[in-house]
Structures are given as structure tokens and as C-alpha cells.
Amino acid sequence: MTGPAAHLQEQHTTSGGFERYELEAWRDAYGVAAGVTARSPDADMSVAGEPPPESVRARWLQLSRAAGEGFRAVVVGRQVHGARLQVTLDAAAGLTVLEGVDGHLTDRPGLLLAVTVADCVPVYLLEPERGVLGLLHAGWRGIAAGVFETGVGALCELAECSPSSVVMHCGVSVCGSCYEVGPEVVEAVAGERPGAPVKLDLRDVLRVRAEALGIGHVTISSWCSAHDHDRFHSHRASAGAPGRVAAYLGRPTA
């Protein structure tokens, strides 16, 4: 792959009574559920509480039902902007929250993997032939810590494949024109230190890293969490207001 990645837009749906934006192309082509929830006053998907309040747990269970009949469990990490991953081969029915996890992988159907975002990039990874899935939470700190390379490596190990057979999508997140950062952020992510604040496109950074690894197919969401703040939570566009949407990925049981 060379040059800019193709754009792929998540489509709005309220099926199952839960408003969200789904990658219909992935459901049609690969038989997986992949998408992100919509911003709503009564649908904040943050799992910051310990344990999550019952109202939050109910929202997550509603999402797992809306994603498809073949999901018995949803697994989400309480993220720390790092590079720690969890390979989940089984989970109790309902909601499981993992402490300090910024990415998930599985080769099992019936598990809905999830990360929470409000500008960071949800990275969807799939090896279609073996049905191995990965979902990463990639902000600038996580990218600098190597969460992307670690995630791709772990997925290829689990699937016993090369990166060339992996399909990747950079989901709804802040676009480059909306994300001005200081020189220290650019240096941490790209290894170069500009003399002043610049606009940084994290999804394009991930595209370049994917190309270096040899990933065969990459797409990028045409939504921006800041431009489209009426649809999605944006930490930057809201001046730090609380709230998270949930990116999810899973293969239902037959």
C-alpha cells in the first residue's frame, strides 16, 4: 500500500434501539460487527467508576444486544493511554471491565471487544481468513508507547499470519485540522521536533506505521469527532467536558 488511505464512513443506525454508527462494509464483507456509539446525554459509555454504576452496565448490555444476537459478553478496558493489551479467549456473560488495558484481541465468536474514545483513534484490526480480531485505543501517548505495533504483532501471532493479510480501519477520532499539538507531542509520535505547535493527524501517522509493517488494506473514517461534535464526544471540541463513546468490534456466534 502506498499513498493516502481510502476513506470509509460509518453509517448511522438505530437498530436494536441503540443509536450508533456502524461499518456496514465490514459486516457485509467479513460478518463482523464494527462501529461506534453516538453521543447522547443518556448514553455516556465511560467506565471510570469502580464498579461501574448499574446504569452504565445497562447501557453496555444494551449495546451488546444491539450489535447482534450472537454476542453473550462485552469486554472493555479502563484505559491508561499505554500499550498493554489483553488476549481474551473467554469472558463471563454480561460486561467485563479490565483495568489498565488499551487494546483487546480474540479469535472467539460471541465476544464484543470495546474501547472508549473522545478524540483518540479506535483502531480496528481483522485477519479475515481466521476471524482474529483486534481493537486498540490509540491516542498520541499510546502511539508513542507502541500500542499499534504491539497490537499488530499480537494479532499476527494469534492468527499465525503476516501483516499483509490484516485489514485495518482507523475509526471516528479527531482529524488533523482540528488537532494542534506542541513540539513535544510531535517528537514523541513522529520522532521530529518542530519549532512551534503544529497540526497533527494521528490517523495518518497510523497509516504510515501500517504501511511500514506491510498491512495490506487500510481505511480511515471520514467522520471527525471534533467537526462532528454533535454526533460524537470530543474532549477537545468540548473544552474537556466529560463523556465517552464506545468503539466496538466482534464476530457473532453462528
C-alpha positions as CSV (number, residue, x, y, z in Angstrom):
1,M,0.0,0.0,0.0
2,T,1.2,3.5,-0.9
3,G,-0.3,6.9,-0.7
4,P,-3.3,8.1,1.2
5,A,-5.7,5.5,2.7
6,A,-9.2,5.2,1.3
7,H,-12.0,6.8,3.4
8,L,-14.8,4.6,4.7
9,Q,-17.7,6.2,6.5
10,E,-19.6,4.5,9.4
11,Q,-23.3,4.5,8.7
12,H,-25.9,5.8,11.2
13,T,-28.3,3.2,12.6
14,T,-30.7,2.9,15.5
15,S,-31.3,-0.8,15.1
16,G,-31.8,-2.6,18.4
17,G,-32.9,0.7,20.0
18,F,-29.3,1.9,20.3
19,E,-28.0,4.8,18.3
20,R,-24.6,4.2,16.7
21,Y,-22.5,4.4,13.6
22,E,-21.6,1.0,12.0
23,L,-19.1,-0.2,9.4
24,E,-21.7,-1.8,7.3
25,A,-19.0,-2.8,4.8
26,W,-17.2,-4.9,7.4
27,R,-20.5,-6.6,8.4
28,D,-21.3,-7.4,4.7
29,A,-17.7,-8.5,3.7
30,Y,-16.5,-10.2,6.9
31,G,-19.5,-11.0,9.0
32,V,-18.3,-8.8,12.0
33,A,-20.0,-6.0,14.0
34,A,-17.8,-2.9,14.0
35,G,-18.8,0.6,14.9
36,V,-19.0,3.4,17.5
37,T,-21.9,4.6,19.6
38,A,-23.4,8.1,19.1
39,R,-23.1,11.0,21.6
40,S,-26.2,11.2,23.8
41,P,-26.8,12.7,27.3
42,D,-28.1,9.3,28.5
43,A,-25.5,7.2,26.6
44,D,-22.1,8.1,28.1
45,M,-20.1,4.9,27.9
46,S,-17.4,5.9,30.3
47,V,-16.4,3.1,32.7
48,A,-14.5,5.3,35.1
49,G,-16.4,4.2,38.3
50,E,-15.3,1.1,40.2
51,P,-17.5,-0.8,39.8
52,P,-19.4,0.9,37.0
53,P,-22.8,2.1,38.1
54,E,-25.8,-0.1,37.2
55,S,-27.0,2.5,34.7
56,V,-23.7,2.3,32.9
57,R,-23.7,-1.5,33.0
58,A,-27.2,-1.5,31.5
59,R,-26.1,0.7,28.6
60,W,-23.2,-1.7,27.7
61,L,-25.5,-4.7,27.8
62,Q,-28.0,-2.8,25.6
63,L,-25.1,-2.2,23.1
64,S,-24.1,-5.8,23.0
65,R,-27.7,-6.8,22.3
66,A,-28.0,-4.1,19.6
67,A,-24.7,-5.3,17.9
68,G,-26.3,-8.7,17.2
69,E,-28.0,-11.7,18.7
70,G,-24.7,-13.6,18.7
71,F,-22.9,-11.7,21.5
72,R,-23.0,-13.0,25.0
73,A,-20.3,-10.8,26.6
74,V,-18.8,-7.4,26.1
75,V,-15.2,-6.7,27.2
76,V,-13.9,-3.1,27.7
77,G,-10.7,-1.7,29.2
78,R,-10.3,1.0,31.7
79,Q,-7.6,2.7,29.6
80,V,-4.4,4.4,30.7
81,H,-3.0,5.6,27.3
82,G,-0.4,2.9,27.3
83,A,0.4,-0.2,25.3
84,R,-0.9,-3.0,27.5
85,L,-3.1,-5.5,25.6
86,Q,-5.4,-8.3,26.6
87,V,-6.0,-11.5,24.7
88,T,-9.5,-12.6,25.6
89,L,-10.4,-16.2,24.9
90,D,-13.4,-16.3,27.3
91,A,-15.4,-14.0,29.4
92,A,-18.4,-14.2,31.7
93,A,-21.7,-13.3,30.3
94,G,-22.5,-9.6,30.5
95,L,-19.9,-6.8,31.0
96,T,-16.3,-7.3,31.9
97,V,-14.1,-4.3,32.7
98,L,-10.3,-4.8,32.5
99,E,-8.0,-2.5,34.5
100,G,-5.2,-0.7,32.6
101,V,-5.9,-2.2,29.2
102,D,-5.7,-0.2,26.0
103,G,-6.4,-2.9,23.5
104,H,-8.0,-6.3,23.0
105,L,-7.6,-9.4,20.8
106,T,-9.7,-12.5,20.3
107,D,-10.2,-15.4,18.0
108,R,-13.5,-16.4,19.6
109,P,-17.0,-15.6,18.4
110,G,-19.6,-14.1,20.8
111,L,-17.2,-11.6,22.4
112,L,-17.7,-7.9,21.7
113,L,-14.5,-6.0,22.3
114,A,-14.7,-2.3,23.1
115,V,-12.7,0.8,23.8
116,T,-13.9,4.2,24.9
117,V,-12.9,7.3,23.0
118,A,-13.4,11.1,22.8
119,D,-10.8,12.1,20.2
120,C,-8.3,9.2,20.3
121,V,-8.3,6.8,17.4
122,P,-10.0,3.4,17.7
123,V,-8.0,1.0,15.5
124,Y,-10.0,-1.9,14.2
125,L,-7.9,-4.9,13.1
126,L,-9.1,-8.1,11.4
127,E,-7.5,-11.2,9.9
128,P,-10.5,-12.3,7.8
129,E,-9.5,-15.9,7.0
130,R,-9.1,-17.0,10.6
131,G,-11.5,-14.5,12.1
132,V,-9.0,-13.0,14.5
133,L,-9.9,-9.5,15.8
134,G,-8.1,-6.7,17.5
135,L,-9.3,-3.3,18.8
136,L,-6.9,-0.7,20.0
137,H,-7.2,2.7,21.8
138,A,-4.6,4.9,20.2
139,G,-4.1,8.4,21.4
140,W,-0.7,10.1,21.0
141,R,0.7,8.7,24.2
142,G,-0.4,5.2,23.3
143,I,1.1,5.5,19.8
144,A,4.3,6.8,21.2
145,A,4.3,3.8,23.6
146,G,4.0,1.4,20.7
147,V,0.4,0.2,21.2
148,F,-0.1,-0.1,17.5
149,E,2.9,-2.2,16.7
150,T,2.3,-4.3,19.8
151,G,-1.3,-4.9,18.8
152,V,-0.5,-5.8,15.2
153,G,2.3,-8.2,16.4
154,A,0.0,-9.8,18.9
155,L,-2.8,-10.2,16.3
156,C,-0.4,-11.8,13.8
157,E,0.9,-14.2,16.4
158,L,-2.6,-15.2,17.4
159,A,-3.7,-15.6,13.8
160,E,-0.4,-17.1,12.6
161,C,-0.3,-14.7,9.7
162,S,1.7,-11.9,8.3
163,P,0.6,-8.2,8.4
164,S,-0.1,-8.3,4.7
165,S,-3.3,-10.3,5.4
166,V,-4.6,-7.9,8.0
167,V,-7.4,-5.4,7.3
168,M,-7.3,-2.2,9.3
169,H,-9.7,0.8,9.9
170,C,-8.9,4.0,11.8
171,G,-12.3,4.9,13.2
172,V,-14.0,8.1,14.4
173,S,-11.5,10.4,16.0
174,V,-10.1,13.9,15.8
175,C,-8.8,14.9,12.3
176,G,-5.5,16.6,11.6
177,S,-7.0,20.1,11.0
178,C,-8.6,20.0,14.5
179,Y,-5.7,18.7,16.4
180,E,-3.0,21.3,17.2
181,V,-0.2,20.0,19.5
182,G,3.1,21.1,20.9
183,P,6.5,20.1,19.6
184,E,6.9,17.5,22.3
185,V,3.9,15.6,21.1
186,V,5.1,15.5,17.5
187,E,8.6,14.4,18.7
188,A,7.1,11.6,20.8
189,V,4.9,10.3,17.9
190,A,6.9,11.1,14.8
191,G,10.5,11.5,16.0
192,E,10.8,15.0,14.7
193,R,10.6,18.2,16.8
194,P,9.1,21.3,15.1
195,G,9.9,24.7,16.3
196,A,6.2,25.6,17.1
197,P,2.8,24.0,17.7
198,V,1.6,22.2,14.5
199,K,-1.5,20.3,13.3
200,L,-1.0,16.5,13.8
201,D,-3.1,13.9,12.0
202,L,-2.9,10.8,14.2
203,R,-4.8,8.7,11.7
204,D,-2.3,9.5,9.0
205,V,0.5,8.7,11.5
206,L,-1.1,5.3,12.0
207,R,-1.5,4.8,8.2
208,V,2.3,5.4,7.7
209,R,3.1,3.0,10.5
210,A,0.7,0.4,9.0
211,E,2.5,0.8,5.6
212,A,5.9,0.3,7.3
213,L,4.6,-3.0,8.8
214,G,3.2,-4.2,5.5
215,I,-0.5,-4.2,6.4
216,G,-2.5,-5.0,3.2
217,H,-5.5,-2.7,3.4
218,V,-6.2,0.4,5.5
219,T,-9.2,2.7,5.6
220,I,-9.9,5.9,7.6
221,S,-13.2,7.2,8.8
222,S,-14.5,10.3,7.1
223,W,-16.0,11.5,10.4
224,C,-14.1,13.8,12.8
225,S,-15.0,13.7,16.5
226,A,-14.4,17.5,16.7
227,H,-16.0,18.6,13.5
228,D,-18.9,16.3,14.2
229,H,-19.2,17.0,17.9
230,D,-23.0,17.0,17.7
231,R,-22.7,13.2,16.8
232,F,-19.7,12.1,18.9
233,H,-17.9,13.1,22.1
234,S,-14.8,15.3,21.6
235,H,-12.6,16.2,24.5
236,R,-11.0,19.0,22.5
237,A,-14.2,20.5,21.0
238,S,-16.0,20.4,24.3
239,A,-13.0,22.1,26.2
240,G,-12.6,19.0,28.3
241,A,-16.2,18.1,29.2
242,P,-16.6,14.5,30.4
243,G,-18.1,11.9,28.2
244,R,-17.1,8.9,26.0
245,V,-18.4,6.9,23.1
246,A,-17.7,3.3,22.7
247,A,-16.0,1.7,19.7
248,Y,-16.7,-2.0,19.4
249,L,-15.7,-5.0,17.3
250,G,-16.8,-8.6,17.4
251,R,-17.8,-11.7,15.5
252,P,-21.1,-13.1,16.5
253,T,-21.7,-16.8,17.0
254,A,-23.5,-18.5,14.2
